[in-house]
Amino acid sequence: MTDVLARVQGYDDAVHAALPTYPFWYLGVLGTHPDSAGRGWGRAVMRAGLARAAADGLPAILETSKPANVKLYRRVGWEVVGSLAEPVPTWIMQQPRR
C-alpha cells in the first residue's frame, strides 16, 4: 500500500509542478463510466466548471493521461499548455477565458 500511495503522490506532485502559476479553475476529475458514455453527463459537469471559471474571469485547466482525450478536448476548444513524460505521459490543457 505504501508503494501505491508513493506513486500517486509522485504523480500528483509532478502534475501540480507543471500547472500554470497564474490563477485558474482546476477541473479535477472529469469522467464518465463507459456504460454511461454519450449521454452528455460529462459535458454537463464540464459546463458547470467552465461557467464558474467564466464567472470569475479565469481560464479552466485540466489534465489527462489519455491521448484520445486530448483530441476530444481539442475539438471543444481546449489547448495543450504543457505536458509531462513521467511518471506517465500527461497533457495539461486550458480552456481560455470566455
MMTF fields as JSON, N, C-alpha, C and O atoms, coordinates in Angstrom:
{
  "mmtfVersion": "1.0.0",
  "mmtfProducer": "UNKNOWN",
  "numBonds": 391,
  "numAtoms": 392,
  "numGroups": 98,
  "numChains": 1,
  "numModels": 1,
  "chainsPerModel": [1],
  "groupsPerChain": [98],
  "chainIdList": ["A"],
  "bondAtomList": [4, 2, 8, 6, 12, 10, 16, 14, 20, 18, 24, 22, 28, 26, 32, 30, 36, 34, 40, 38, 44, 42, 48, 46, 52, 50, 56, 54, 60, 58, 64, 62, 68, 66, 72, 70, 76, 74, 80, 78, 84, 82, 88, 86, 92, 90, 96, 94, 100, 98, 104, 102, 108, 106, 112, 110, 116, 114, 120, 118, 124, 122, 128, 126, 132, 130, 136, 134, 140, 138, 144, 142, 148, 146, 152, 150, 156, 154, 160, 158, 164, 162, 168, 166, 172, 170, 176, 174, 180, 178, 184, 182, 188, 186, 192, 190, 196, 194, 200, 198, 204, 202, 208, 206, 212, 210, 216, 214, 220, 218, 224, 222, 228, 226, 232, 230, 236, 234, 240, 238, 244, 242, 248, 246, 252, 250, 256, 254, 260, 258, 264, 262, 268, 266, 272, 270, 276, 274, 280, 278, 284, 282, 288, 286, 292, 290, 296, 294, 300, 298, 304, 302, 308, 306, 312, 310, 316, 314, 320, 318, 324, 322, 328, 326, 332, 330, 336, 334, 340, 338, 344, 342, 348, 346, 352, 350, 356, 354, 360, 358, 364, 362, 368, 366, 372, 370, 376, 374, 380, 378, 384, 382, 388, 386],
  "bondOrderList": [1, 1, 1, 1, 1, 1, 1, 1, 1, 1, 1, 1, 1, 1, 1, 1, 1, 1, 1, 1, 1, 1, 1, 1, 1, 1, 1, 1, 1, 1, 1, 1, 1, 1, 1, 1, 1, 1, 1, 1, 1, 1, 1, 1, 1, 1, 1, 1, 1, 1, 1, 1, 1, 1, 1, 1, 1, 1, 1, 1, 1, 1, 1, 1, 1, 1, 1, 1, 1, 1, 1, 1, 1, 1, 1, 1, 1, 1, 1, 1, 1, 1, 1, 1, 1, 1, 1, 1, 1, 1, 1, 1, 1, 1, 1, 1, 1],
  "groupList": [{"groupName": "MET", "atomNameList": ["N", "CA", "C", "O"], "elementList": ["N", "C", "C", "O"], "formalChargeList": [0, 0, 0, 0], "bondAtomList": [1, 0, 2, 1, 3, 2], "bondOrderList": [1, 1, 2], "singleLetterCode": "M", "chemCompType": "L-PEPTIDE LINKING"}, {"groupName": "THR", "atomNameList": ["N", "CA", "C", "O"], "elementList": ["N", "C", "C", "O"], "formalChargeList": [0, 0, 0, 0], "bondAtomList": [1, 0, 2, 1, 3, 2], "bondOrderList": [1, 1, 2], "singleLetterCode": "T", "chemCompType": "L-PEPTIDE LINKING"}, {"groupName": "ASP", "atomNameList": ["N", "CA", "C", "O"], "elementList": ["N", "C", "C", "O"], "formalChargeList": [0, 0, 0, 0], "bondAtomList": [1, 0, 2, 1, 3, 2], "bondOrderList": [1, 1, 2], "singleLetterCode": "D", "chemCompType": "L-PEPTIDE LINKING"}, {"groupName": "VAL", "atomNameList": ["N", "CA", "C", "O"], "elementList": ["N", "C", "C", "O"], "formalChargeList": [0, 0, 0, 0], "bondAtomList": [1, 0, 2, 1, 3, 2], "bondOrderList": [1, 1, 2], "singleLetterCode": "V", "chemCompType": "L-PEPTIDE LINKING"}, {"groupName": "LEU", "atomNameList": ["N", "CA", "C", "O"], "elementList": ["N", "C", "C", "O"], "formalChargeList": [0, 0, 0, 0], "bondAtomList": [1, 0, 2, 1, 3, 2], "bondOrderList": [1, 1, 2], "singleLetterCode": "L", "chemCompType": "L-PEPTIDE LINKING"}, {"groupName": "ALA", "atomNameList": ["N", "CA", "C", "O"], "elementList": ["N", "C", "C", "O"], "formalChargeList": [0, 0, 0, 0], "bondAtomList": [1, 0, 2, 1, 3, 2], "bondOrderList": [1, 1, 2], "singleLetterCode": "A", "chemCompType": "L-PEPTIDE LINKING"}, {"groupName": "ARG", "atomNameList": ["N", "CA", "C", "O"], "elementList": ["N", "C", "C", "O"], "formalChargeList": [0, 0, 0, 0], "bondAtomList": [1, 0, 2, 1, 3, 2], "bondOrderList": [1, 1, 2], "singleLetterCode": "R", "chemCompType": "L-PEPTIDE LINKING"}, {"groupName": "GLN", "atomNameList": ["N", "CA", "C", "O"], "elementList": ["N", "C", "C", "O"], "formalChargeList": [0, 0, 0, 0], "bondAtomList": [1, 0, 2, 1, 3, 2], "bondOrderList": [1, 1, 2], "singleLetterCode": "Q", "chemCompType": "L-PEPTIDE LINKING"}, {"groupName": "GLY", "atomNameList": ["N", "CA", "C", "O"], "elementList": ["N", "C", "C", "O"], "formalChargeList": [0, 0, 0, 0], "bondAtomList": [1, 0, 2, 1, 3, 2], "bondOrderList": [1, 1, 2], "singleLetterCode": "G", "chemCompType": "PEPTIDE LINKING"}, {"groupName": "TYR", "atomNameList": ["N", "CA", "C", "O"], "elementList": ["N", "C", "C", "O"], "formalChargeList": [0, 0, 0, 0], "bondAtomList": [1, 0, 2, 1, 3, 2], "bondOrderList": [1, 1, 2], "singleLetterCode": "Y", "chemCompType": "L-PEPTIDE LINKING"}, {"groupName": "HIS", "atomNameList": ["N", "CA", "C", "O"], "elementList": ["N", "C", "C", "O"], "formalChargeList": [0, 0, 0, 0], "bondAtomList": [1, 0, 2, 1, 3, 2], "bondOrderList": [1, 1, 2], "singleLetterCode": "H", "chemCompType": "L-PEPTIDE LINKING"}, {"groupName": "PRO", "atomNameList": ["N", "CA", "C", "O"], "elementList": ["N", "C", "C", "O"], "formalChargeList": [0, 0, 0, 0], "bondAtomList": [1, 0, 2, 1, 3, 2], "bondOrderList": [1, 1, 2], "singleLetterCode": "P", "chemCompType": "L-PEPTIDE LINKING"}, {"groupName": "PHE", "atomNameList": ["N", "CA", "C", "O"], "elementList": ["N", "C", "C", "O"], "formalChargeList": [0, 0, 0, 0], "bondAtomList": [1, 0, 2, 1, 3, 2], "bondOrderList": [1, 1, 2], "singleLetterCode": "F", "chemCompType": "L-PEPTIDE LINKING"}, {"groupName": "TRP", "atomNameList": ["N", "CA", "C", "O"], "elementList": ["N", "C", "C", "O"], "formalChargeList": [0, 0, 0, 0], "bondAtomList": [1, 0, 2, 1, 3, 2], "bondOrderList": [1, 1, 2], "singleLetterCode": "W", "chemCompType": "L-PEPTIDE LINKING"}, {"groupName": "SER", "atomNameList": ["N", "CA", "C", "O"], "elementList": ["N", "C", "C", "O"], "formalChargeList": [0, 0, 0, 0], "bondAtomList": [1, 0, 2, 1, 3, 2], "bondOrderList": [1, 1, 2], "singleLetterCode": "S", "chemCompType": "L-PEPTIDE LINKING"}, {"groupName": "ILE", "atomNameList": ["N", "CA", "C", "O"], "elementList": ["N", "C", "C", "O"], "formalChargeList": [0, 0, 0, 0], "bondAtomList": [1, 0, 2, 1, 3, 2], "bondOrderList": [1, 1, 2], "singleLetterCode": "I", "chemCompType": "L-PEPTIDE LINKING"}, {"groupName": "GLU", "atomNameList": ["N", "CA", "C", "O"], "elementList": ["N", "C", "C", "O"], "formalChargeList": [0, 0, 0, 0], "bondAtomList": [1, 0, 2, 1, 3, 2], "bondOrderList": [1, 1, 2], "singleLetterCode": "E", "chemCompType": "L-PEPTIDE LINKING"}, {"groupName": "LYS", "atomNameList": ["N", "CA", "C", "O"], "elementList": ["N", "C", "C", "O"], "formalChargeList": [0, 0, 0, 0], "bondAtomList": [1, 0, 2, 1, 3, 2], "bondOrderList": [1, 1, 2], "singleLetterCode": "K", "chemCompType": "L-PEPTIDE LINKING"}, {"groupName": "ASN", "atomNameList": ["N", "CA", "C", "O"], "elementList": ["N", "C", "C", "O"], "formalChargeList": [0, 0, 0, 0], "bondAtomList": [1, 0, 2, 1, 3, 2], "bondOrderList": [1, 1, 2], "singleLetterCode": "N", "chemCompType": "L-PEPTIDE LINKING"}],
  "groupTypeList": [0, 1, 2, 3, 4, 5, 6, 3, 7, 8, 9, 2, 2, 5, 3, 10, 5, 5, 4, 11, 1, 9, 11, 12, 13, 9, 4, 8, 3, 4, 8, 1, 10, 11, 2, 14, 5, 8, 6, 8, 13, 8, 6, 5, 3, 0, 6, 5, 8, 4, 5, 6, 5, 5, 5, 2, 8, 4, 11, 5, 15, 4, 16, 1, 14, 17, 11, 5, 18, 3, 17, 4, 9, 6, 6, 3, 8, 13, 16, 3, 3, 8, 14, 4, 5, 16, 11, 3, 11, 1, 13, 15, 0, 7, 7, 11, 6, 6],
  "groupIdList": [1, 2, 3, 4, 5, 6, 7, 8, 9, 10, 11, 12, 13, 14, 15, 16, 17, 18, 19, 20, 21, 22, 23, 24, 25, 26, 27, 28, 29, 30, 31, 32, 33, 34, 35, 36, 37, 38, 39, 40, 41, 42, 43, 44, 45, 46, 47, 48, 49, 50, 51, 52, 53, 54, 55, 56, 57, 58, 59, 60, 61, 62, 63, 64, 65, 66, 67, 68, 69, 70, 71, 72, 73, 74, 75, 76, 77, 78, 79, 80, 81, 82, 83, 84, 85, 86, 87, 88, 89, 90, 91, 92, 93, 94, 95, 96, 97, 98],
  "secStructList": [7, 2, 2, 2, 2, 2, 2, 2, 2, 2, 2, 2, 2, 2, 2, 2, 2, 2, 1, 7, 1, 1, 7, 7, 3, 3, 7, 7, 7, 7, 7, 7, 7, 4, 4, 4, 6, 6, 1, 1, 2, 2, 2, 2, 2, 2, 2, 2, 2, 2, 2, 2, 2, 2, 2, 6, 6, 7, 7, 3, 3, 3, 3, 3, 1, 7, 2, 2, 2, 2, 2, 2, 2, 2, 2, 6, 6, 7, 3, 3, 3, 3, 3, 3, 7, 1, 1, 1, 7, 3, 3, 3, 3, 3, 3, 7, 7, 7],
  "xCoordList": [0.824, 0.0, 0.867, 0.519, 1.954, 2.843, 3.38, 3.5, 3.709, 4.219, 3.163, 3.485, 1.922, 0.837, 0.662, 0.554, 0.634, 0.491, 1.653, 1.456, 2.86, 4.032, 3.917, 4.274, 3.427, 3.249, 2.194, 2.381, 1.088, 0.02, 0.538, 0.283, 1.253, 1.807, 2.811, 2.856, 3.62, 4.581, 3.895, 4.336, 2.814, 2.048, 1.451, 1.561, 0.824, 0.194, 1.218, 0.95, 2.374, 3.428, 3.895, 4.081, 4.086, 4.551, 3.53, 3.895, 2.26, 1.212, 1.132, 1.111, 1.088, 0.953, 2.164, 2.028, 3.331, 4.518, 4.42, 5.035, 3.661, 3.527, 2.363, 2.229, 1.531, 0.379, 0.825, 1.871, 0.041, 0.402, 0.498, -0.083, 1.241, 1.401, 0.352, 0.199, -0.366, -1.41, -2.708, -2.851, -3.648, -4.912, -5.74, -5.801, -6.359, -7.197, -8.138, -7.94, -9.151, -10.029, -9.526, -9.331, -9.314, -8.816, -9.994, -10.656, -10.247, -11.312, -10.672, -10.096, -10.781, -10.07, -10.446, -9.789, -11.44, -11.772, -13.029, -14.138, -12.837, -13.952, -13.931, -12.929, -14.994, -15.031, -16.425, -17.267, -16.656, -17.944, -17.681, -16.803, -18.411, -18.299, -18.664, -19.617, -17.923, -18.199, -19.664, -20.17, -20.339, -21.745, -22.644, -23.76, -22.162, -22.958, -22.442, -22.975, -21.416, -20.824, -21.852, -22.74, -21.704, -22.569, -23.889, -24.704, -24.112, -25.369, -25.262, -26.256, -24.067, -23.885, -23.616, -23.526, -23.485, -23.267, -21.902, -21.784, -20.878, -19.545, -19.514, -18.913, -20.171, -20.237, -20.994, -20.634, -22.03, -22.808, -21.94, -21.981, -21.165, -20.279, -19.214, -18.909, -18.653, -17.639, -18.239, -17.603, -19.438, -20.104, -20.24, -20.022, -20.598, -20.738, -19.397, -19.346, -18.33, -16.996, -16.559, -15.976, -16.836, -16.467, -17.268, -16.743, -18.53, -19.36, -18.808, -18.773, -18.384, -17.822, -16.519, -16.281, -15.667, -14.415, -14.704, -14.07, -15.659, -16.02, -16.564, -16.246, -17.379, -17.938, -16.828, -16.953, -15.754, -14.619, -13.598, -12.61, -13.839, -12.92, -11.6, -10.574, -11.621, -10.395, -10.456, -11.541, -9.292, -9.283, -9.496, -9.27, -9.925, -10.065, -8.919, -8.489, -8.426, -7.311, -7.734, -8.445, -7.285, -7.436, -6.213, -5.402, -6.082, -5.003, -5.581, -6.557, -4.947, -5.367, -4.139, -3.141, -4.226, -3.145, -3.601, -2.912, -4.765, -5.297, -5.16, -5.796, -4.351, -4.187, -5.516, -5.669, -6.459, -7.752, -8.49, -9.23, -8.294, -8.943, -8.386, -9.11, -7.103, -6.513, -7.281, -7.634, -7.536, -8.291, -9.713, -10.224, -10.337, -11.706, -11.782, -12.648, -10.883, -10.89, -10.545, -11.125, -9.608, -9.257, -10.47, -10.654, -11.286, -12.469, -13.447, -14.222, -13.419, -14.344, -13.618, -14.111, -12.449, -11.797, -10.657, -10.095, -10.304, -9.189, -7.867, -7.785, -6.83, -5.489, -4.502, -4.626, -3.526, -2.453, -1.511, -0.996, -1.287, -0.394, 0.824, 1.68, 0.898, 2.038, 1.894, 0.822, 2.975, 2.924, 4.022, 5.001, 3.826, 4.793, 5.071, 4.16, 6.291, 6.615, 6.568, 6.249, 6.882, 6.945, 6.138, 6.044, 5.564, 5.616, 4.761, 4.995, 3.784, 3.052, 2.842, 2.742, 2.773, 2.508, 1.206, 0.156, 1.3, 0.157, 0.173, 1.226, -1.008, -1.157, -1.939, -2.98, -1.429, -2.111, -2.838, -2.228, -4.138, -4.939, -5.671, -6.022, -5.892, -6.567, -7.718, -7.603, -8.823, -9.942, -9.787, -9.883, -9.55, -9.336, -10.514, -11.634, -10.243, -11.306, -12.393, -12.126, -13.623, -14.746, -15.317, -16.271],
  "yCoordList": [-1.192, 0.0, 1.255, 2.237, 1.245, 2.401, 2.741, 3.915, 1.706, 1.916, 2.601, 3.502, 2.176, 2.771, 4.236, 5.1, 4.514, 5.898, 6.764, 7.923, 6.208, 6.958, 7.266, 8.363, 6.317, 6.56, 7.624, 8.506, 7.537, 8.537, 9.909, 10.893, 9.988, 11.27, 11.797, 13.001, 10.912, 11.328, 11.92, 12.934, 11.282, 11.793, 13.154, 14.106, 13.234, 14.477, 15.606, 16.717, 15.331, 16.346, 16.796, 17.99, 15.845, 16.177, 17.033, 18.017, 16.67, 17.443, 18.842, 19.818, 18.955, 20.281, 21.163, 22.384, 20.58, 21.363, 21.878, 22.891, 21.198, 21.584, 22.543, 23.069, 22.776, 23.657, 25.112, 25.476, 25.939, 27.359, 28.021, 27.552, 29.114, 29.844, 30.946, 31.502, 31.265, 32.286, 31.667, 30.444, 32.475, 31.941, 31.227, 31.675, 30.135, 29.366, 28.487, 28.279, 27.98, 26.972, 25.624, 25.409, 24.716, 23.368, 22.399, 22.189, 21.814, 20.826, 19.466, 18.863, 19.002, 17.819, 16.529, 16.144, 15.866, 14.544, 14.654, 14.799, 14.583, 14.562, 13.202, 12.821, 12.488, 11.183, 10.628, 11.006, 9.731, 9.059, 7.573, 7.135, 6.814, 5.363, 4.958, 5.495, 4.018, 3.618, 3.243, 3.474, 2.679, 2.314, 3.541, 3.435, 4.698, 5.917, 6.917, 8.021, 6.541, 7.445, 7.829, 7.051, 9.039, 9.503, 10.106, 10.489, 10.196, 10.763, 12.238, 12.866, 12.787, 14.214, 14.563, 15.743, 13.576, 13.862, 14.49, 15.435, 13.976, 14.555, 16.005, 16.863, 16.272, 17.639, 18.55, 19.717, 18.033, 18.849, 19.246, 20.393, 18.31, 18.614, 19.619, 20.565, 19.411, 20.329, 21.715, 22.713, 21.793, 23.083, 23.857, 25.067, 23.15, 23.804, 24.38, 25.508, 23.624, 24.111, 25.28, 26.24, 25.209, 26.299, 27.56, 28.67, 27.393, 28.55, 29.246, 30.475, 28.464, 29.048, 29.774, 30.863, 29.166, 29.824, 31.129, 32.149, 31.099, 32.307, 33.387, 34.564, 32.997, 33.969, 34.66, 35.827, 33.935, 34.501, 35.154, 35.724, 35.072, 35.652, 34.921, 35.52, 33.605, 32.813, 31.706, 31.237, 31.281, 30.126, 28.85, 28.831, 27.806, 26.492, 25.612, 25.684, 24.775, 23.87, 22.458, 22.251, 21.489, 20.079, 19.329, 19.864, 18.098, 17.256, 15.911, 15.438, 15.303, 13.975, 13.148, 13.671, 11.869, 10.965, 10.027, 9.06, 10.319, 9.528, 10.298, 11.339, 9.816, 10.532, 10.802, 11.858, 9.893, 10.099, 11.296, 11.981, 11.549, 12.698, 14.013, 15.006, 14.034, 15.264, 15.68, 16.849, 14.736, 15.034, 15.48, 16.438, 14.791, 15.12, 16.542, 17.321, 16.879, 18.207, 19.295, 20.381, 19.008, 19.993, 20.33, 21.481, 19.334, 19.566, 20.543, 21.193, 20.654, 21.58, 22.813, 23.467, 23.12, 24.384, 24.395, 25.455, 23.251, 23.211, 23.253, 22.811, 23.796, 23.858, 23.169, 23.259, 22.485, 21.904, 23.037, 23.746, 23.203, 24.265, 23.701, 24.455, 22.389, 21.746, 20.244, 19.724, 19.554, 18.088, 17.53, 18.202, 16.292, 15.545, 14.221, 13.61, 13.788, 12.456, 11.423, 10.257, 11.855, 10.971, 11.561, 12.786, 10.815, 9.362, 8.64, 7.46, 9.306, 8.776, 9.951, 11.092, 9.695, 10.802, 11.511, 10.883, 12.818, 13.605, 14.947, 15.557, 15.395, 16.675, 17.617, 17.248, 18.839, 19.892, 20.724, 21.185, 20.906, 21.6, 22.773, 22.756, 23.799, 25.004, 25.352, 25.271, 25.74, 26.339, 27.845, 28.306, 28.61, 30.039, 30.727, 30.216, 31.896, 32.703, 32.948, 33.077, 33.014, 33.324, 34.666, 35.118],
  "zCoordList": [0.0, 0.0, 0.0, -0.656, 0.699, 0.766, -0.624, -0.973, -1.425, -2.78, -3.658, -4.432, -3.534, -4.319, -3.935, -4.806, -2.646, -2.192, -2.666, -3.032, -2.663, -3.12, -4.612, -5.042, -5.404, -6.843, -7.097, -7.934, -6.372, -6.529, -6.124, -6.817, -5.027, -4.586, -5.591, -5.845, -6.169, -7.193, -8.413, -8.954, -8.843, -9.983, -9.637, -10.41, -8.478, -8.042, -7.968, -8.425, -7.404, -7.295, -8.681, -8.915, -9.597, -10.947, -11.683, -12.327, -11.594, -12.271, -11.695, -12.444, -10.388, -9.791, -10.065, -10.135, -10.219, -10.576, -12.015, -12.35, -12.859, -14.27, -14.519, -15.623, -13.526, -13.702, -13.789, -13.251, -14.461, -14.571, -13.193, -12.215, -13.149, -11.892, -11.738, -10.651, -12.807, -12.737, -12.21, -12.231, -11.743, -11.201, -12.281, -13.426, -11.906, -12.821, -12.016, -10.819, -12.676, -12.092, -12.561, -13.758, -11.621, -11.928, -11.949, -10.933, -13.117, -13.234, -12.994, -13.9, -11.77, -11.312, -11.994, -12.961, -11.55, -12.066, -12.918, -12.403, -14.219, -15.158, -15.824, -16.429, -15.721, -16.364, -16.362, -15.547, -17.277, -17.391, -17.472, -18.216, -16.734, -16.831, -18.256, -18.821, -18.846, -20.227, -20.487, -21.586, -19.508, -19.7, -19.852, -20.361, -19.415, -19.475, -20.504, -20.618, -21.247, -22.238, -23.298, -23.647, -23.789, -24.869, -24.425, -25.265, -23.141, -22.635, -22.278, -21.911, -22.382, -22.119, -20.671, -20.332, -19.816, -18.394, -18.15, -17.37, -18.808, -18.654, -19.127, -18.481, -20.267, -20.767, -19.81, -19.65, -19.179, -18.23, -17.035, -16.591, -16.521, -15.396, -15.838, -15.113, -17.025, -17.531, -17.724, -17.384, -18.258, -18.469, -17.155, -17.112, -16.099, -14.79, -14.326, -13.835, -14.475, -14.098, -14.959, -14.454, -16.265, -17.167, -16.864, -16.958, -16.501, -16.153, -14.911, -14.844, -13.945, -12.718, -13.004, -12.482, -13.843, -14.22, -14.952, -14.681, -15.878, -16.626, -15.704, -15.871, -14.737, -13.79, -13.0, -12.63, -12.747, -12.024, -12.954, -12.492, -14.281, -15.254, -15.352, -15.675, -15.07, -15.069, -16.114, -16.457, -16.625, -17.505, -16.686, -15.476, -17.352, -16.719, -17.183, -18.334, -16.267, -16.547, -16.165, -15.181, -16.96, -16.599, -17.078, -17.834, -16.64, -17.152, -17.533, -16.951, -18.532, -18.953, -19.302, -19.798, -19.042, -19.426, -20.549, -20.874, -21.137, -22.243, -23.552, -23.715, -24.483, -25.752, -26.467, -27.08, -26.404, -27.062, -26.47, -27.176, -25.185, -24.55, -25.07, -25.139, -25.438, -25.969, -27.219, -27.373, -28.103, -29.33, -28.99, -29.57, -28.064, -27.671, -27.112, -27.512, -26.196, -25.592, -26.62, -26.588, -27.528, -28.557, -29.427, -29.824, -29.718, -30.56, -29.918, -30.62, -28.597, -27.923, -27.363, -26.443, -27.925, -27.628, -26.629, -26.353, -26.083, -25.136, -25.903, -27.049, -25.247, -25.821, -24.893, -23.671, -25.465, -24.657, -24.271, -25.136, -22.964, -22.482, -21.754, -21.29, -21.657, -21.014, -21.091, -21.402, -20.806, -20.812, -19.924, -19.6, -19.549, -18.743, -19.443, -20.002, -19.414, -19.929, -18.801, -19.032, -17.601, -16.436, -15.297, -15.231, -14.422, -14.301, -15.339, -15.598, -15.937, -17.093, -18.039, -17.587, -19.35, -20.267, -19.873, -19.738, -19.694, -19.238, -19.96, -20.146, -20.361, -21.034, -20.127, -19.582, -19.971, -19.233, -20.294, -21.259, -20.105, -21.109, -20.482, -19.302, -21.308, -20.83, -21.757, -22.98, -21.154, -21.865, -21.632, -20.494, -22.694, -22.484, -21.814, -21.814, -21.243, -20.617, -21.631, -22.825, -21.155, -22.052, -21.698, -22.331]
}
